[in-house]
Amino acid sequence: MSDIILQLRDVDKAYFLDKTPVPVLKQINFSVEDGEYVAIMGPSGSGKSTMMNIIGCLDKQTAGDFIFDGVDVGKCKDRQLSVIRNEKIGFVFQNFNLLPRQSALENVELPLLYAGVKKSERKKRAKEALEKVGLLDRISYKPTQLSGGQKQRVAIARAIVNKPRLLLADEPTGALDTKSGEQVMQIFKELNDEGVTVVMITHAPEIAEHAKRVVYIRDGELFTKEGEKQ
């Protein structure tokens, strides 16, 4: 049996508007095994971004438990969460979030810099990550010199350079044309084939179908494909 890398148990999330709780997530039960490729699909406002923020240790649930790689995230201090985010989770965002004045290589090196990896090792590992996404010939280019698809591939290289336990992608093809989007999806498939666990947030059925399992979120509740509540 595979190890469960993350598990949400009866997770609620509410925001407060003038002391009145506004529920966003309701009794979410969700687990991902090591090596899985899962898409979380839902329309805008369904709660999928809030769920991603909790999985990515960017936000905390209001109630329930979140276990990530054997750690009870709800009990972690900010510093512990920072370490988890940097060392165990690779983030891929819709808008790339690259530093405009840094080269592709320097952007990919960033997580290693934060982790205290020495310069020669940083460069070596960043080049390996860029080679994996087919951009070794663009290492000195800045984001303004790259196409949207190339920017997203740099972002993927940055996300995998620390060899994270989880690759978390939020609408990774949302800012790309169809061909570039397909190239990015192919990279995710190859990474997953190599054993990387992928959780992808999307509203697009044609993107979700690249995953090996799809769950649906509507009005803060999670459903399986058959419409059964998780």
C-alpha positions in Angstrom: 0.0 0.0 0.0 1.3 3.5 -0.9 2.0 6.0 1.8 -0.6 8.8 2.2 1.3 12.1 1.7 -1.5 14.4 2.7 -4.9 14.0 4.4 -7.6 16.5 5.2 -10.1 15.3 7.8 -13.4 17.1 8.3 -11.7 20.4 7.3 -13.8 23.6 7.5 -12.6 27.1 6.6 -14.5 30.2 7.3 -13.6 33.9 6.9 -15.1 36.5 9.1 -17.1 39.5 8.0 -17.9 41.8 10.9 -17.6 38.9 13.3 -20.0 36.8 11.2 -18.4 33.6 9.9 -18.7 33.1 6.1 -18.1 29.4 5.4 -15.9 28.6 2.4 -15.0 24.9 2.9 -17.3 22.5 4.6 -16.3 19.1 6.1 -13.6 18.4 3.5 -12.3 14.9 3.5 -9.5 14.4 1.0 -6.3 12.3 0.9 -3.5 11.8 -1.7 -1.2 8.9 -1.9 2.5 9.2 -2.7 2.9 9.2 -6.5 -0.7 10.1 -7.3 -1.8 12.7 -9.9 -5.0 14.4 -8.7 -7.0 17.3 -10.2 -9.3 19.3 -8.0 -11.9 20.8 -10.4 -14.4 23.5 -9.7 -15.8 26.8 -10.9 -14.7 30.2 -9.7 -15.8 30.8 -6.1 -16.2 27.1 -5.4 -13.5 27.1 -2.7 -10.7 25.4 -4.7 -8.2 28.2 -4.2 -8.8 28.2 -0.5 -8.3 24.4 -0.5 -5.1 24.8 -2.4 -3.8 27.4 0.1 -4.5 25.0 3.0 -2.8 22.1 1.2 0.2 24.4 0.4 0.5 25.5 4.0 -0.3 29.1 3.0 -3.4 29.2 5.2 -4.8 27.2 8.1 -8.2 25.5 8.4 -10.8 26.8 10.9 -11.6 23.3 12.0 -10.6 19.7 11.3 -7.1 18.2 10.8 -4.5 18.5 8.0 -1.7 15.9 8.1 1.1 16.5 5.5 3.9 14.0 5.2 3.2 12.7 8.8 3.1 16.2 10.3 0.0 17.8 11.9 0.1 21.1 10.0 -2.4 22.7 12.3 0.0 22.6 15.2 3.0 24.0 13.2 4.4 27.4 14.0 5.1 29.9 11.1 8.8 28.9 10.9 7.9 25.2 10.6 5.4 26.0 7.9 8.0 28.0 6.0 10.4 25.0 6.0 7.6 22.7 4.8 6.7 25.0 1.9 10.3 25.5 0.8 11.5 21.9 1.2 8.5 19.7 0.6 6.1 21.6 -1.7 6.8 22.9 -5.2 4.3 25.6 -6.3 3.3 26.3 -9.9 1.0 29.4 -10.3 -1.1 30.6 -13.2 0.9 33.8 -13.5 4.3 32.2 -13.1 5.5 34.5 -10.2 9.0 34.9 -11.7 11.4 37.7 -10.6 11.6 39.9 -13.7 15.2 41.1 -13.3 16.6 37.6 -12.6 17.6 35.1 -15.3 15.8 31.8 -15.7 18.7 30.1 -13.9 18.6 32.6 -11.0 14.8 32.2 -10.7 15.2 28.4 -10.5 18.0 28.7 -7.9 15.8 30.7 -5.5 14.4 27.8 -3.3 17.9 26.4 -3.0 19.2 29.8 -1.9 16.5 30.0 0.8 17.4 26.4 1.8 21.1 27.4 2.3 22.5 25.3 -0.5 26.0 26.4 -1.6 26.4 28.3 -4.9 28.1 25.6 -7.0 25.5 23.0 -6.0 22.6 25.5 -6.6 23.8 26.2 -10.2 24.2 22.4 -10.9 20.8 21.5 -9.6 19.1 24.5 -11.3 20.6 23.6 -14.6 19.4 20.0 -14.2 15.9 21.2 -13.5 15.9 23.5 -16.5 17.2 20.6 -18.7 14.3 18.5 -17.5 11.8 21.1 -18.8 13.7 21.5 -22.1 15.1 25.0 -21.4 18.8 24.5 -21.0 19.4 26.9 -23.9 17.5 29.7 -22.1 19.3 29.7 -18.8 20.5 33.3 -19.1 17.2 34.7 -20.5 15.1 37.0 -18.3 11.3 36.4 -18.1 10.7 39.4 -20.5 12.6 37.4 -23.2 10.6 34.2 -22.8 7.2 33.2 -24.1 4.4 32.4 -21.7 5.0 28.6 -22.1 8.7 29.1 -21.5 8.0 31.1 -18.4 5.7 28.4 -17.0 8.4 25.8 -17.7 10.9 27.9 -15.7 8.3 28.0 -12.9 8.0 24.2 -13.0 11.8 23.9 -12.9 11.9 26.2 -9.9 9.1 24.1 -8.3 11.0 20.8 -8.7 14.5 21.9 -8.0 14.2 21.0 -4.3 12.9 17.6 -5.2 9.6 18.3 -3.3 7.3 15.6 -1.9 4.4 17.4 -3.7 4.0 19.5 -6.8 1.0 21.9 -6.3 -0.3 23.6 -9.4 -2.9 26.3 -9.5 -4.5 26.8 -12.9 -1.1 26.0 -14.5 -2.3 26.6 -18.1 -4.6 29.4 -17.4 -2.4 32.1 -19.0 -1.2 29.9 -21.9 -2.3 29.2 -25.4 -3.4 25.6 -26.2 -0.1 24.4 -27.6 1.9 25.7 -24.6 -0.7 24.3 -22.2 -0.3 20.8 -23.8 3.5 21.1 -23.4 3.1 21.9 -19.7 0.7 19.0 -19.2 3.2 16.7 -20.9 5.9 17.8 -18.4 3.5 17.1 -15.5 2.9 13.6 -16.9 6.6 12.9 -17.2 7.3 14.2 -13.6 4.4 12.0 -12.3 5.7 9.0 -14.3 9.0 9.6 -12.4 7.2 9.4 -9.1 6.4 13.1 -8.3 3.0 13.5 -6.6 1.0 16.2 -8.4 -2.1 18.0 -7.1 -3.6 20.4 -9.7 -6.3 23.0 -9.3 -8.3 23.7 -12.5 -11.7 24.8 -13.8 -11.0 23.3 -17.3 -12.2 19.8 -18.0 -9.7 19.3 -20.8 -6.9 20.0 -18.3 -8.4 18.0 -15.5 -8.5 14.9 -17.7 -4.7 14.7 -17.8 -4.8 13.7 -14.1 -5.3 10.1 -13.0 -8.0 11.1 -10.5 -10.4 14.0 -10.5 -12.4 15.3 -7.5 -15.0 18.1 -7.8 -15.6 21.0 -5.4 -18.8 23.0 -5.4 -20.0 25.5 -2.9 -17.2 24.4 -0.5 -18.0 20.7 -0.6 -16.0 17.9 -2.3 -17.6 15.3 -4.5 -16.4 12.3 -6.6 -17.1 12.1 -10.3 -20.3 10.3 -9.6 -21.6 13.2 -7.6 -21.1 11.4 -4.3 -19.9 13.5 -1.4 -16.3 12.7 -0.4 
